[in-house]
Amino acid sequence: VRVVQAIVAPPVGVPLEPRAVAIHGIDGARIASEGVPAAPFLRAFAGELRAARRAGKRVVAHNAAFDVARMNETLRAHGVDDERVEADGMVCTMRAAKRHCGMRDRRGAPRYPKNEELYRVLTGRDASADHGALHDAAADARVTACAFLEGRRRGWWT
């Protein structure tokens, strides 16, 4: 399992969204002190994803469609238009787990589990207690990896 995390500043002229700052705890001061240059990091990250898939490695995300859409928006916004990430072939633990979890929405219809819900179903433990505050890229990736591995052990996905 490989986890990659970096703080990337928004494109010039794009303000930080207060809701995102509240969720992730990444504000302008933190970006200034811990941030990495966006384009080189994003280009390298997209390249790693493609290389992993070419090498037959599984790329896993809890909500692959959402994550890939945000990644592609970020690539475009930072002028890395020649890079693109594809969700095809990724393992989406959220979608794959829906039929196994038995979770229901308010109307009683089956619904997708949140990452922390899936983790609890598969491990019986609290994700944030085990891996740190959620909505941190590394913590979320560790939770997803653990859920993926436990789901694979149970035969939920191959």
ABEGO torsion letter per residue (X at the ends): XBBBBBBBBBBBGBBBBAAAAAAAGBBAAAAAAABBBAAAAAAAAAAAAAAAAAAGBBBBBABAAAAAAAAAAAAAAAGBAABBBBABGBBBAAAAAAAAAGBBBAAGBBBBBBAAAAAAAAAGBBAAAAAEBBGBAAAAAAAAAAAAAAAAAAGABX
